[in-house]
Amino acid sequence: MADNVGYAVTDEDVERARRRLAQQPPITDEQHDRNMEWLRQFGGDGAAGA
């Protein structure tokens, strides 16, 4: 899908992102809820990827 807008995501890109995310501290359930509430303002139901 990303190729349609000029981006090609490689396996290396995915692995690099996974390594970076693994280094981040976990978020709390409360922070997750706030993040999902923030995302809802953009018209989604917040369920994508859940």
mmCIF entry with sequence, helices, sheets and N, C-alpha, C, O atoms, coordinates in Angstrom:
data_MODEL
# 
_entry.id   MODEL 
# 
_entity.id                         1 
_entity.type                       polymer 
_entity.pdbx_number_of_molecules   1 
# 
_entity_poly.entity_id                      1 
_entity_poly.type                           'polypeptide(L)' 
_entity_poly.nstd_linkage                   no 
_entity_poly.nstd_monomer                   no 
_entity_poly.pdbx_seq_one_letter_code       MADNVGYAVTDEDVERARRRLAQQPPITDEQHDRNMEWLRQFGGDGAAGA 
_entity_poly.pdbx_seq_one_letter_code_can   MADNVGYAVTDEDVERARRRLAQQPPITDEQHDRNMEWLRQFGGDGAAGA 
_entity_poly.pdbx_strand_id                 A 
# 
loop_
_entity_poly_seq.entity_id 
_entity_poly_seq.num 
_entity_poly_seq.mon_id 
_entity_poly_seq.hetero 
1 1  MET n 
1 2  ALA n 
1 3  ASP n 
1 4  ASN n 
1 5  VAL n 
1 6  GLY n 
1 7  TYR n 
1 8  ALA n 
1 9  VAL n 
1 10 THR n 
1 11 ASP n 
1 12 GLU n 
1 13 ASP n 
1 14 VAL n 
1 15 GLU n 
1 16 ARG n 
1 17 ALA n 
1 18 ARG n 
1 19 ARG n 
1 20 ARG n 
1 21 LEU n 
1 22 ALA n 
1 23 GLN n 
1 24 GLN n 
1 25 PRO n 
1 26 PRO n 
1 27 ILE n 
1 28 THR n 
1 29 ASP n 
1 30 GLU n 
1 31 GLN n 
1 32 HIS n 
1 33 ASP n 
1 34 ARG n 
1 35 ASN n 
1 36 MET n 
1 37 GLU n 
1 38 TRP n 
1 39 LEU n 
1 40 ARG n 
1 41 GLN n 
1 42 PHE n 
1 43 GLY n 
1 44 GLY n 
1 45 ASP n 
1 46 GLY n 
1 47 ALA n 
1 48 ALA n 
1 49 GLY n 
1 50 ALA n 
# 
_struct_asym.id          A 
_struct_asym.entity_id   1 
# 
loop_
_struct_conf.conf_type_id 
_struct_conf.id 
_struct_conf.pdbx_PDB_helix_id 
_struct_conf.beg_label_comp_id 
_struct_conf.beg_label_asym_id 
_struct_conf.beg_label_seq_id 
_struct_conf.pdbx_beg_PDB_ins_code 
_struct_conf.end_label_comp_id 
_struct_conf.end_label_asym_id 
_struct_conf.end_label_seq_id 
_struct_conf.pdbx_end_PDB_ins_code 
_struct_conf.beg_auth_comp_id 
_struct_conf.beg_auth_asym_id 
_struct_conf.beg_auth_seq_id 
_struct_conf.end_auth_comp_id 
_struct_conf.end_auth_asym_id 
_struct_conf.end_auth_seq_id 
_struct_conf.pdbx_PDB_helix_class 
_struct_conf.details 
_struct_conf.pdbx_PDB_helix_length 
HELX_P HELX_P1 AA1 ALA A 2  ? VAL A 5  ? ALA A 2  VAL A 5  5 ? 4  
HELX_P HELX_P2 AA2 ASP A 11 ? ALA A 22 ? ASP A 11 ALA A 22 1 ? 12 
HELX_P HELX_P3 AA3 ASP A 29 ? ARG A 40 ? ASP A 29 ARG A 40 1 ? 12 
# 
_struct_conf_type.id          HELX_P 
_struct_conf_type.criteria    ? 
_struct_conf_type.reference   ? 
# 
loop_
_atom_site.group_PDB 
_atom_site.id 
_atom_site.type_symbol 
_atom_site.label_atom_id 
_atom_site.label_alt_id 
_atom_site.label_comp_id 
_atom_site.label_asym_id 
_atom_site.label_entity_id 
_atom_site.label_seq_id 
_atom_site.pdbx_PDB_ins_code 
_atom_site.Cartn_x 
_atom_site.Cartn_y 
_atom_site.Cartn_z 
_atom_site.occupancy 
_atom_site.B_iso_or_equiv 
_atom_site.pdbx_formal_charge 
_atom_site.auth_seq_id 
_atom_site.auth_comp_id 
_atom_site.auth_asym_id 
_atom_site.auth_atom_id 
_atom_site.pdbx_PDB_model_num 
ATOM 1   N N  . MET A 1 1  ? 0.828   -1.198 0.000  1.00 0.00 ? 1  MET A N  1 
ATOM 2   C CA . MET A 1 1  ? 0.000   0.000  0.000  1.00 0.00 ? 1  MET A CA 1 
ATOM 3   C C  . MET A 1 1  ? 0.870   1.259  0.000  1.00 0.00 ? 1  MET A C  1 
ATOM 4   O O  . MET A 1 1  ? 0.568   2.217  -0.711 1.00 0.00 ? 1  MET A O  1 
ATOM 5   N N  . ALA A 1 2  ? 1.941   1.264  0.787  1.00 0.00 ? 2  ALA A N  1 
ATOM 6   C CA . ALA A 1 2  ? 2.804   2.439  0.855  1.00 0.00 ? 2  ALA A CA 1 
ATOM 7   C C  . ALA A 1 2  ? 3.472   2.730  -0.480 1.00 0.00 ? 2  ALA A C  1 
ATOM 8   O O  . ALA A 1 2  ? 3.824   3.878  -0.749 1.00 0.00 ? 2  ALA A O  1 
ATOM 9   N N  . ASP A 1 3  ? 3.656   1.708  -1.331 1.00 0.00 ? 3  ASP A N  1 
ATOM 10  C CA . ASP A 1 3  ? 4.262   1.936  -2.634 1.00 0.00 ? 3  ASP A CA 1 
ATOM 11  C C  . ASP A 1 3  ? 3.442   2.909  -3.475 1.00 0.00 ? 3  ASP A C  1 
ATOM 12  O O  . ASP A 1 3  ? 3.986   3.574  -4.357 1.00 0.00 ? 3  ASP A O  1 
ATOM 13  N N  . ASN A 1 4  ? 2.166   2.996  -3.216 1.00 0.00 ? 4  ASN A N  1 
ATOM 14  C CA . ASN A 1 4  ? 1.303   3.881  -3.988 1.00 0.00 ? 4  ASN A CA 1 
ATOM 15  C C  . ASN A 1 4  ? 1.628   5.352  -3.782 1.00 0.00 ? 4  ASN A C  1 
ATOM 16  O O  . ASN A 1 4  ? 1.252   6.182  -4.610 1.00 0.00 ? 4  ASN A O  1 
ATOM 17  N N  . VAL A 1 5  ? 2.309   5.689  -2.716 1.00 0.00 ? 5  VAL A N  1 
ATOM 18  C CA . VAL A 1 5  ? 2.647   7.085  -2.453 1.00 0.00 ? 5  VAL A CA 1 
ATOM 19  C C  . VAL A 1 5  ? 4.151   7.313  -2.481 1.00 0.00 ? 5  VAL A C  1 
ATOM 20  O O  . VAL A 1 5  ? 4.634   8.324  -1.972 1.00 0.00 ? 5  VAL A O  1 
ATOM 21  N N  . GLY A 1 6  ? 4.897   6.381  -3.074 1.00 0.00 ? 6  GLY A N  1 
ATOM 22  C CA . GLY A 1 6  ? 6.320   6.580  -3.255 1.00 0.00 ? 6  GLY A CA 1 
ATOM 23  C C  . GLY A 1 6  ? 7.195   6.032  -2.146 1.00 0.00 ? 6  GLY A C  1 
ATOM 24  O O  . GLY A 1 6  ? 8.392   6.319  -2.127 1.00 0.00 ? 6  GLY A O  1 
ATOM 25  N N  . TYR A 1 7  ? 6.657   5.265  -1.235 1.00 0.00 ? 7  TYR A N  1 
ATOM 26  C CA . TYR A 1 7  ? 7.450   4.673  -0.157 1.00 0.00 ? 7  TYR A CA 1 
ATOM 27  C C  . TYR A 1 7  ? 7.534   3.173  -0.363 1.00 0.00 ? 7  TYR A C  1 
ATOM 28  O O  . TYR A 1 7  ? 6.543   2.525  -0.700 1.00 0.00 ? 7  TYR A O  1 
ATOM 29  N N  . ALA A 1 8  ? 8.716   2.630  -0.161 1.00 0.00 ? 8  ALA A N  1 
ATOM 30  C CA . ALA A 1 8  ? 8.898   1.182  -0.178 1.00 0.00 ? 8  ALA A CA 1 
ATOM 31  C C  . ALA A 1 8  ? 9.483   0.788  1.167  1.00 0.00 ? 8  ALA A C  1 
ATOM 32  O O  . ALA A 1 8  ? 10.608  1.172  1.489  1.00 0.00 ? 8  ALA A O  1 
ATOM 33  N N  . VAL A 1 9  ? 8.744   0.038  1.946  1.00 0.00 ? 9  VAL A N  1 
ATOM 34  C CA . VAL A 1 9  ? 9.185   -0.391 3.272  1.00 0.00 ? 9  VAL A CA 1 
ATOM 35  C C  . VAL A 1 9  ? 9.829   -1.764 3.132  1.00 0.00 ? 9  VAL A C  1 
ATOM 36  O O  . VAL A 1 9  ? 9.199   -2.719 2.678  1.00 0.00 ? 9  VAL A O  1 
ATOM 37  N N  . THR A 1 10 ? 11.094  -1.844 3.531  1.00 0.00 ? 10 THR A N  1 
ATOM 38  C CA . THR A 1 10 ? 11.828  -3.097 3.413  1.00 0.00 ? 10 THR A CA 1 
ATOM 39  C C  . THR A 1 10 ? 11.777  -3.866 4.728  1.00 0.00 ? 10 THR A C  1 
ATOM 40  O O  . THR A 1 10 ? 11.400  -3.324 5.767  1.00 0.00 ? 10 THR A O  1 
ATOM 41  N N  . ASP A 1 11 ? 12.159  -5.124 4.667  1.00 0.00 ? 11 ASP A N  1 
ATOM 42  C CA . ASP A 1 11 ? 12.259  -5.921 5.894  1.00 0.00 ? 11 ASP A CA 1 
ATOM 43  C C  . ASP A 1 11 ? 13.249  -5.283 6.862  1.00 0.00 ? 11 ASP A C  1 
ATOM 44  O O  . ASP A 1 11 ? 13.042  -5.307 8.075  1.00 0.00 ? 11 ASP A O  1 
ATOM 45  N N  . GLU A 1 12 ? 14.322  -4.713 6.323  1.00 0.00 ? 12 GLU A N  1 
ATOM 46  C CA . GLU A 1 12 ? 15.306  -4.035 7.164  1.00 0.00 ? 12 GLU A CA 1 
ATOM 47  C C  . GLU A 1 12 ? 14.677  -2.842 7.884  1.00 0.00 ? 12 GLU A C  1 
ATOM 48  O O  . GLU A 1 12 ? 14.948  -2.618 9.064  1.00 0.00 ? 12 GLU A O  1 
ATOM 49  N N  . ASP A 1 13 ? 13.850  -2.089 7.192  1.00 0.00 ? 13 ASP A N  1 
ATOM 50  C CA . ASP A 1 13 ? 13.152  -0.948 7.807  1.00 0.00 ? 13 ASP A CA 1 
ATOM 51  C C  . ASP A 1 13 ? 12.275  -1.416 8.965  1.00 0.00 ? 13 ASP A C  1 
ATOM 52  O O  . ASP A 1 13 ? 12.245  -0.791 10.025 1.00 0.00 ? 13 ASP A O  1 
ATOM 53  N N  . VAL A 1 14 ? 11.566  -2.514 8.752  1.00 0.00 ? 14 VAL A N  1 
ATOM 54  C CA . VAL A 1 14 ? 10.680  -3.045 9.782  1.00 0.00 ? 14 VAL A CA 1 
ATOM 55  C C  . VAL A 1 14 ? 11.498  -3.478 10.995 1.00 0.00 ? 14 VAL A C  1 
ATOM 56  O O  . VAL A 1 14 ? 11.133  -3.162 12.127 1.00 0.00 ? 14 VAL A O  1 
ATOM 57  N N  . GLU A 1 15 ? 12.582  -4.187 10.776 1.00 0.00 ? 15 GLU A N  1 
ATOM 58  C CA . GLU A 1 15 ? 13.422  -4.638 11.883 1.00 0.00 ? 15 GLU A CA 1 
ATOM 59  C C  . GLU A 1 15 ? 14.034  -3.459 12.637 1.00 0.00 ? 15 GLU A C  1 
ATOM 60  O O  . GLU A 1 15 ? 14.117  -3.485 13.865 1.00 0.00 ? 15 GLU A O  1 
ATOM 61  N N  . ARG A 1 16 ? 14.460  -2.432 11.914 1.00 0.00 ? 16 ARG A N  1 
ATOM 62  C CA . ARG A 1 16 ? 15.025  -1.247 12.565 1.00 0.00 ? 16 ARG A CA 1 
ATOM 63  C C  . ARG A 1 16 ? 13.968  -0.574 13.444 1.00 0.00 ? 16 ARG A C  1 
ATOM 64  O O  . ARG A 1 16 ? 14.264  -0.149 14.561 1.00 0.00 ? 16 ARG A O  1 
ATOM 65  N N  . ALA A 1 17 ? 12.745  -0.480 12.938 1.00 0.00 ? 17 ALA A N  1 
ATOM 66  C CA . ALA A 1 17 ? 11.659  0.114  13.733 1.00 0.00 ? 17 ALA A CA 1 
ATOM 67  C C  . ALA A 1 17 ? 11.357  -0.740 14.963 1.00 0.00 ? 17 ALA A C  1 
ATOM 68  O O  . ALA A 1 17 ? 11.133  -0.208 16.051 1.00 0.00 ? 17 ALA A O  1 
ATOM 69  N N  . ARG A 1 18 ? 11.351  -2.051 14.794 1.00 0.00 ? 18 ARG A N  1 
ATOM 70  C CA . ARG A 1 18 ? 11.101  -2.932 15.945 1.00 0.00 ? 18 ARG A CA 1 
ATOM 71  C C  . ARG A 1 18 ? 12.164  -2.768 17.011 1.00 0.00 ? 18 ARG A C  1 
ATOM 72  O O  . ARG A 1 18 ? 11.852  -2.744 18.202 1.00 0.00 ? 18 ARG A O  1 
ATOM 73  N N  . ARG A 1 19 ? 13.426  -2.655 16.595 1.00 0.00 ? 19 ARG A N  1 
ATOM 74  C CA . ARG A 1 19 ? 14.509  -2.467 17.582 1.00 0.00 ? 19 ARG A CA 1 
ATOM 75  C C  . ARG A 1 19 ? 14.342  -1.153 18.328 1.00 0.00 ? 19 ARG A C  1 
ATOM 76  O O  . ARG A 1 19 ? 14.521  -1.096 19.544 1.00 0.00 ? 19 ARG A O  1 
ATOM 77  N N  . ARG A 1 20 ? 13.996  -0.089 17.592 1.00 0.00 ? 20 ARG A N  1 
ATOM 78  C CA . ARG A 1 20 ? 13.804  1.218  18.234 1.00 0.00 ? 20 ARG A CA 1 
ATOM 79  C C  . ARG A 1 20 ? 12.640  1.182  19.213 1.00 0.00 ? 20 ARG A C  1 
ATOM 80  O O  . ARG A 1 20 ? 12.741  1.708  20.322 1.00 0.00 ? 20 ARG A O  1 
ATOM 81  N N  . LEU A 1 21 ? 11.539  0.564  18.810 1.00 0.00 ? 21 LEU A N  1 
ATOM 82  C CA . LEU A 1 21 ? 10.375  0.481  19.689 1.00 0.00 ? 21 LEU A CA 1 
ATOM 83  C C  . LEU A 1 21 ? 10.655  -0.363 20.922 1.00 0.00 ? 21 LEU A C  1 
ATOM 84  O O  . LEU A 1 21 ? 10.152  -0.064 22.006 1.00 0.00 ? 21 LEU A O  1 
ATOM 85  N N  . ALA A 1 22 ? 11.450  -1.410 20.768 1.00 0.00 ? 22 ALA A N  1 
ATOM 86  C CA . ALA A 1 22 ? 11.776  -2.283 21.896 1.00 0.00 ? 22 ALA A CA 1 
ATOM 87  C C  . ALA A 1 22 ? 12.591  -1.551 22.952 1.00 0.00 ? 22 ALA A C  1 
ATOM 88  O O  . ALA A 1 22 ? 12.597  -1.951 24.116 1.00 0.00 ? 22 ALA A O  1 
ATOM 89  N N  . GLN A 1 23 ? 13.274  -0.490 22.561 1.00 0.00 ? 23 GLN A N  1 
ATOM 90  C CA . GLN A 1 23 ? 14.086  0.286  23.500 1.00 0.00 ? 23 GLN A CA 1 
ATOM 91  C C  . GLN A 1 23 ? 13.274  1.318  24.270 1.00 0.00 ? 23 GLN A C  1 
ATOM 92  O O  . GLN A 1 23 ? 13.763  1.899  25.238 1.00 0.00 ? 23 GLN A O  1 
ATOM 93  N N  . GLN A 1 24 ? 12.044  1.546  23.846 1.00 0.00 ? 24 GLN A N  1 
ATOM 94  C CA . GLN A 1 24 ? 11.193  2.539  24.503 1.00 0.00 ? 24 GLN A CA 1 
ATOM 95  C C  . GLN A 1 24 ? 10.558  1.951  25.757 1.00 0.00 ? 24 GLN A C  1 
ATOM 96  O O  . GLN A 1 24 ? 10.234  0.764  25.793 1.00 0.00 ? 24 GLN A O  1 
ATOM 97  N N  . PRO A 1 25 ? 10.380  2.782  26.792 1.00 0.00 ? 25 PRO A N  1 
ATOM 98  C CA . PRO A 1 25 ? 9.691   2.274  27.990 1.00 0.00 ? 25 PRO A CA 1 
ATOM 99  C C  . PRO A 1 25 ? 8.231   1.976  27.665 1.00 0.00 ? 25 PRO A C  1 
ATOM 100 O O  . PRO A 1 25 ? 7.624   2.651  26.834 1.00 0.00 ? 25 PRO A O  1 
ATOM 101 N N  . PRO A 1 26 ? 7.677   0.979  28.314 1.00 0.00 ? 26 PRO A N  1 
ATOM 102 C CA . PRO A 1 26 ? 6.257   0.670  28.063 1.00 0.00 ? 26 PRO A CA 1 
ATOM 103 C C  . PRO A 1 26 ? 5.371   1.818  28.563 1.00 0.00 ? 26 PRO A C  1 
ATOM 104 O O  . PRO A 1 26 ? 5.737   2.556  29.478 1.00 0.00 ? 26 PRO A O  1 
ATOM 105 N N  . ILE A 1 27 ? 4.209   1.943  27.940 1.00 0.00 ? 27 ILE A N  1 
ATOM 106 C CA . ILE A 1 27 ? 3.267   2.963  28.389 1.00 0.00 ? 27 ILE A CA 1 
ATOM 107 C C  . ILE A 1 27 ? 2.224   2.310  29.298 1.00 0.00 ? 27 ILE A C  1 
ATOM 108 O O  . ILE A 1 27 ? 1.993   1.102  29.250 1.00 0.00 ? 27 ILE A O  1 
ATOM 109 N N  . THR A 1 28 ? 1.619   3.130  30.106 1.00 0.00 ? 28 THR A N  1 
ATOM 110 C CA . THR A 1 28 ? 0.576   2.643  31.008 1.00 0.00 ? 28 THR A CA 1 
ATOM 111 C C  . THR A 1 28 ? -0.739  2.511  30.257 1.00 0.00 ? 28 THR A C  1 
ATOM 112 O O  . THR A 1 28 ? -0.896  3.054  29.163 1.00 0.00 ? 28 THR A O  1 
ATOM 113 N N  . ASP A 1 29 ? -1.670  1.796  30.842 1.00 0.00 ? 29 ASP A N  1 
ATOM 114 C CA . ASP A 1 29 ? -3.009  1.700  30.259 1.00 0.00 ? 29 ASP A CA 1 
ATOM 115 C C  . ASP A 1 29 ? -3.644  3.083  30.153 1.00 0.00 ? 29 ASP A C  1 
ATOM 116 O O  . ASP A 1 29 ? -4.351  3.376  29.189 1.00 0.00 ? 29 ASP A O  1 
ATOM 117 N N  . GLU A 1 30 ? -3.391  3.922  31.140 1.00 0.00 ? 30 GLU A N  1 
ATOM 118 C CA . GLU A 1 30 ? -3.946  5.285  31.126 1.00 0.00 ? 30 GLU A CA 1 
ATOM 119 C C  . GLU A 1 30 ? -3.391  6.080  29.944 1.00 0.00 ? 30 GLU A C  1 
ATOM 120 O O  . GLU A 1 30 ? -4.137  6.781  29.260 1.00 0.00 ? 30 GLU A O  1 
ATOM 121 N N  . GLN A 1 31 ? -2.074  5.970  29.702 1.00 0.00 ? 31 GLN A N  1 
ATOM 122 C CA . GLN A 1 31 ? -1.479  6.679  28.569 1.00 0.00 ? 31 GLN A CA 1 
ATOM 123 C C  . GLN A 1 31 ? -2.022  6.136  27.249 1.00 0.00 ? 31 GLN A C  1 
ATOM 124 O O  . GLN A 1 31 ? -2.292  6.897  26.319 1.00 0.00 ? 31 GLN A O  1 
ATOM 125 N N  . HIS A 1 32 ? -2.175  4.841  27.176 1.00 0.00 ? 32 HIS A N  1 
ATOM 126 C CA . HIS A 1 32 ? -2.741  4.231  25.971 1.00 0.00 ? 32 HIS A CA 1 
ATOM 127 C C  . HIS A 1 32 ? -4.141  4.777  25.704 1.00 0.00 ? 32 HIS A C  1 
ATOM 128 O O  . HIS A 1 32 ? -4.467  5.131  24.571 1.00 0.00 ? 32 HIS A O  1 
ATOM 129 N N  . ASP A 1 33 ? -4.959  4.844  26.737 1.00 0.00 ? 33 ASP A N  1 
ATOM 130 C CA . ASP A 1 33 ? -6.317  5.378  26.588 1.00 0.00 ? 33 ASP A CA 1 
ATOM 131 C C  . ASP A 1 33 ? -6.288  6.833  26.106 1.00 0.00 ? 33 ASP A C  1 
ATOM 132 O O  . ASP A 1 33 ? -7.082  7.218  25.248 1.00 0.00 ? 33 ASP A O  1 
ATOM 133 N N  . ARG A 1 34 ? -5.374  7.641  26.658 1.00 0.00 ? 34 ARG A N  1 
ATOM 134 C CA . ARG A 1 34 ? -5.257  9.039  26.215 1.00 0.00 ? 34 ARG A CA 1 
ATOM 135 C C  . ARG A 1 34 ? -4.816  9.110  24.757 1.00 0.00 ? 34 ARG A C  1 
ATOM 136 O O  . ARG A 1 34 ? -5.312  9.934  23.988 1.00 0.00 ? 34 ARG A O  1 
ATOM 137 N N  . ASN A 1 35 ? -3.876  8.236  24.383 1.00 0.00 ? 35 ASN A N  1 
ATOM 138 C CA . ASN A 1 35 ? -3.424  8.218  22.990 1.00 0.00 ? 35 ASN A CA 1 
ATOM 139 C C  . ASN A 1 35 ? -4.568  7.858  22.055 1.00 0.00 ? 35 ASN A C  1 
ATOM 140 O O  . ASN A 1 35 ? -4.736  8.483  21.008 1.00 0.00 ? 35 ASN A O  1 
ATOM 141 N N  . MET A 1 36 ? -5.351  6.860  22.423 1.00 0.00 ? 36 MET A N  1 
ATOM 142 C CA . MET A 1 36 ? -6.465  6.437  21.579 1.00 0.00 ? 36 MET A CA 1 
ATOM 143 C C  . MET A 1 36 ? -7.508  7.540  21.481 1.00 0.00 ? 36 MET A C  1 
ATOM 144 O O  . MET A 1 36 ? -8.084  7.753  20.414 1.00 0.00 ? 36 MET A O  1 
ATOM 145 N N  . GLU A 1 37 ? -7.754  8.232  22.564 1.00 0.00 ? 37 GLU A N  1 
ATOM 146 C CA . GLU A 1 37 ? -8.705  9.351  22.543 1.00 0.00 ? 37 GLU A CA 1 
ATOM 147 C C  . GLU A 1 37 ? -8.198  10.434 21.596 1.00 0.00 ? 37 GLU A C  1 
ATOM 148 O O  . GLU A 1 37 ? -8.983  11.003 20.838 1.00 0.00 ? 37 GLU A O  1 
ATOM 149 N N  . TRP A 1 38 ? -6.913  10.723 21.627 1.00 0.00 ? 38 TRP A N  1 
ATOM 150 C CA . TRP A 1 38 ? -6.326  11.724 20.743 1.00 0.00 ? 38 TRP A CA 1 
ATOM 151 C C  . TRP A 1 38 ? -6.495  11.300 19.281 1.00 0.00 ? 38 TRP A C  1 
ATOM 152 O O  . TRP A 1 38 ? -6.837  12.125 18.435 1.00 0.00 ? 38 TRP A O  1 
ATOM 153 N N  . LEU A 1 39 ? -6.260  10.032 18.982 1.00 0.00 ? 39 LEU A N  1 
ATOM 154 C CA . LEU A 1 39 ? -6.385  9.544  17.612 1.00 0.00 ? 39 LEU A CA 1 
ATOM 155 C C  . LEU A 1 39 ? -7.814  9.630  17.092 1.00 0.00 ? 39 LEU A C  1 
ATOM 156 O O  . LEU A 1 39 ? -8.020  9.824  15.894 1.00 0.00 ? 39 LEU A O  1 
ATOM 157 N N  . ARG A 1 40 ? -8.798  9.489  17.965 1.00 0.00 ? 40 ARG A N  1 
ATOM 158 C CA . ARG A 1 40 ? -10.202 9.527  17.551 1.00 0.00 ? 40 ARG A CA 1 
ATOM 159 C C  . ARG A 1 40 ? -10.581 10.864 16.914 1.00 0.00 ? 40 ARG A C  1 
ATOM 160 O O  . ARG A 1 40 ? -11.528 10.930 16.130 1.00 0.00 ? 40 ARG A O  1 
ATOM 161 N N  . GLN A 1 41 ? -9.855  11.919 17.241 1.00 0.00 ? 41 GLN A N  1 
ATOM 162 C CA . GLN A 1 41 ? -10.186 13.231 16.679 1.00 0.00 ? 41 GLN A CA 1 
ATOM 163 C C  . GLN A 1 41 ? -9.994  13.263 15.157 1.00 0.00 ? 41 GLN A C  1 
ATOM 164 O O  . GLN A 1 41 ? -10.501 14.161 14.485 1.00 0.00 ? 41 GLN A O  1 
ATOM 165 N N  . PHE A 1 42 ? -9.271  12.292 14.624 1.00 0.00 ? 42 PHE A N  1 
ATOM 166 C CA . PHE A 1 42 ? -9.000  12.273 13.196 1.00 0.00 ? 42 PHE A CA 1 
ATOM 167 C C  . PHE A 1 42 ? -10.024 11.470 12.421 1.00 0.00 ? 42 PHE A C  1 
ATOM 168 O O  . PHE A 1 42 ? -9.845  11.212 11.230 1.00 0.00 ? 42 PHE A O  1 
ATOM 169 N N  . GLY A 1 43 ? -11.100 11.073 13.089 1.00 0.00 ? 43 GLY A N  1 
ATOM 170 C CA . GLY A 1 43 ? -12.220 10.452 12.399 1.00 0.00 ? 43 GLY A CA 1 
ATOM 171 C C  . GLY A 1 43 ? -12.251 8.952  12.447 1.00 0.00 ? 43 GLY A C  1 
ATOM 172 O O  . GLY A 1 43 ? -13.239 8.347  12.028 1.00 0.00 ? 43 GLY A O  1 
ATOM 173 N N  . GLY A 1 44 ? -11.201 8.326  12.944 1.00 0.00 ? 44 GLY A N  1 
ATOM 174 C CA . GLY A 1 44 ? -11.227 6.865  13.067 1.00 0.00 ? 44 GLY A CA 1 
ATOM 175 C C  . GLY A 1 44 ? -11.916 6.471  14.355 1.00 0.00 ? 44 GLY A C  1 
ATOM 176 O O  . GLY A 1 44 ? -12.155 7.311  15.223 1.00 0.00 ? 44 GLY A O  1 
ATOM 177 N N  . ASP A 1 45 ? -12.235 5.204  14.480 1.00 0.00 ? 45 ASP A N  1 
ATOM 178 C CA . ASP A 1 45 ? -12.877 4.763  15.707 1.00 0.00 ? 45 ASP A CA 1 
ATOM 179 C C  . ASP A 1 45 ? -11.856 4.321  16.747 1.00 0.00 ? 45 ASP A C  1 
ATOM 180 O O  . ASP A 1 45 ? -12.221 3.924  17.853 1.00 0.00 ? 45 ASP A O  1 
ATOM 181 N N  . GLY A 1 46 ? -10.551 4.391  16.383 1.00 0.00 ? 46 GLY A N  1 
ATOM 182 C CA . GLY A 1 46 ? -9.509  4.018  17.332 1.00 0.00 ? 46 GLY A CA 1 
ATOM 183 C C  . GLY A 1 46 ? -9.300  2.531  17.438 1.00 0.00 ? 46 GLY A C  1 
ATOM 184 O O  . GLY A 1 46 ? -8.453  2.083  18.212 1.00 0.00 ? 46 GLY A O  1 
ATOM 185 N N  . ALA A 1 47 ? -10.055 1.741  16.674 1.00 0.00 ? 47 ALA A N  1 
ATOM 186 C CA . ALA A 1 47 ? -9.956  0.292  16.781 1.00 0.00 ? 47 ALA A CA 1 
ATOM 187 C C  . ALA A 1 47 ? -8.951  -0.293 15.807 1.00 0.00 ? 47 ALA A C  1 
ATOM 188 O O  . ALA A 1 47 ? -8.615  -1.472 15.926 1.00 0.00 ? 47 ALA A O  1 
ATOM 189 N N  . ALA A 1 48 ? -8.462  0.469  14.861 1.00 0.00 ? 48 ALA A N  1 
ATOM 190 C CA . ALA A 1 48 ? -7.529  -0.061 13.881 1.00 0.00 ? 48 ALA A CA 1 
ATOM 191 C C  . ALA A 1 48 ? -6.278  -0.564 14.571 1.00 0.00 ? 48 ALA A C  1 
ATOM 192 O O  . ALA A 1 48 ? -5.670  0.150  15.369 1.00 0.00 ? 48 ALA A O  1 
ATOM 193 N N  . GLY A 1 49 ? -5.903  -1.769 14.272 1.00 0.00 ? 49 GLY A N  1 
ATOM 194 C CA . GLY A 1 49 ? -4.710  -2.349 14.845 1.00 0.00 ? 49 GLY A CA 1 
ATOM 195 C C  . GLY A 1 49 ? -4.889  -2.884 16.237 1.00 0.00 ? 49 GLY A C  1 
ATOM 196 O O  . GLY A 1 49 ? -3.944  -3.402 16.831 1.00 0.00 ? 49 GLY A O  1 
ATOM 197 N N  . ALA A 1 50 ? -6.099  -2.768 16.776 1.00 0.00 ? 50 ALA A N  1 
ATOM 198 C CA . ALA A 1 50 ? -6.323  -3.256 18.138 1.00 0.00 ? 50 ALA A CA 1 
ATOM 199 C C  . ALA A 1 50 ? -6.647  -4.730 18.151 1.00 0.00 ? 50 ALA A C  1 
ATOM 200 O O  . ALA A 1 50 ? -6.865  -5.305 19.217 1.00 0.00 ? 50 ALA A O  1 
# 
